[in-house]
């Protein structure tokens, strides 16, 4: 997985939207493929126009460290999944709840280039991860 700092840095050098979307697609290509058996109705993210799956893994701490696997059947969305996983994966649940991922996407210059459907799907992915973090904290 590409580190978030590297993604932010790379986006700062890309001036036009085509270069940024090409980079997002490239990030998606680097995302490990999710095994078919993990692409279930339970792991599917509702609210995305494309098919998106997110699987959560957590340790047993009271403030568990969450890691995520993700997949999409659409190239750009797969890249967005890769960025979302870079933002949230490997962090304690309490930290996940504090992260403003949409602000990060805005600072990377990516939000304004997303269609309304893709932006809604991005919000759905973020909500799914934050809801999962909240559930794991209260368990």
N, C-alpha and C positions, 0 to 999 in steps of 0.2 A: 504494500500500500504506500502510495506517495505521501510523505509527510505534509501536513497542512502548511507549515511555513514555506516549504518549497512551492506548493501550489499558489499561495498568495504572492510569493516573489515572482514566479513565472507569469502570473496574470498581470503583474504591474508592468511587464515589458511588452505586452501584447496590446497594440493600439486599436485595431479594428475588430469588429464583432466576428468576422469570419475567422480570424486567427484565434480568438478566444473560444469559439465553438469547435474549431478543429482541435484545440488543446483539450477541451472537455471530452470530445470523442476519444482522443488518445488516452486520456485517463481511464475511460471506460474500457478500452481494449486491454489495459494492464490489470483490470480487476479480475481476481481469480473467479473462474466459473463456479457457480453454485450447483452442487449435485442435484439432479432431478428430484430425488426423494425429499429434499428440503424445500422444494417449490410446492408448498401445500396451501390450502385455503387459509389455514391459520397464519402462515407467514406472509401471505399476500397483503400488500398495503392497499387499503380501500381509498378511493378518491383520486387515484392516478389514472389518466387516460391510457397510458401504456401499462403493461403488466410489470409490477415491481414486487419483489419479495425481500423481506428483511428477517433474519434470524438473529436472536439475541443469546449471548452466552454471558454468564455471570459467575463470579466466585461467591463464596459463602460468607463474606464479611457483612457487618451491619450496614456499611455503606459500600455495596459491592462495586467492583470494577467491572464495567460492561464492555464487551467486545461484540462486534456485529459482522455479519456476512450479508451481502446484498447482491441483487441481480435485477436486470431489466431486459426486456426483449427489444428495446429501442436504443439506438446508439447514443444519442445525446443524453437520454435519461440515465442510461448506464453510467455515463460520465458524471452526472449529477449524483448518482448513488455513490460513486467512488469518492466524491468530495464530501458528501454527508458522512460517510464512514470515517474519512480522515479527520473530520471535525469532532466526532463523538466517540469513536472506538478507543478503548484503552483508558477511559476516564471513570472516576467514581460517579455513581448515580447522582449524588448531590451536586457535583460540578456540571453534569449534563443538563440538569434543570436550570442552571444559571446561564448557559451559553445562548447567545443571540445569533443563531446560524444565519438567519435572513440578513442581518447586518453584515456578517462576514461575506456572504454572497454579493451584497451590494458593494462592499469595499473592493471585492475582486472584479467588479464591473460586469457581473454576470446576470444579475436580476433583470436589468432593463432589456436584455435580449431574449428573455424567455417568453414564449406565448403564454396566454392566460391559463391554458390547460397545463402546461409544464410547470408554471409557477404554483398552481393549485396542487399539483402532484408533489412538488418539492415541499410545500407546507404540510401535506399529508405524511410524507416520510419523516419530517422533523417532529410532527405531533406524535407519530407512532413511537419514535425513539424516546421522546420525553415522557410519554405515558408509561412506557415500559420502565424507565428509570424511576418514576414515581411509584409504580407498583412494587418494584424491587426494594425500595427504601421502606415502604410501609409493611412489607411482608415479615 
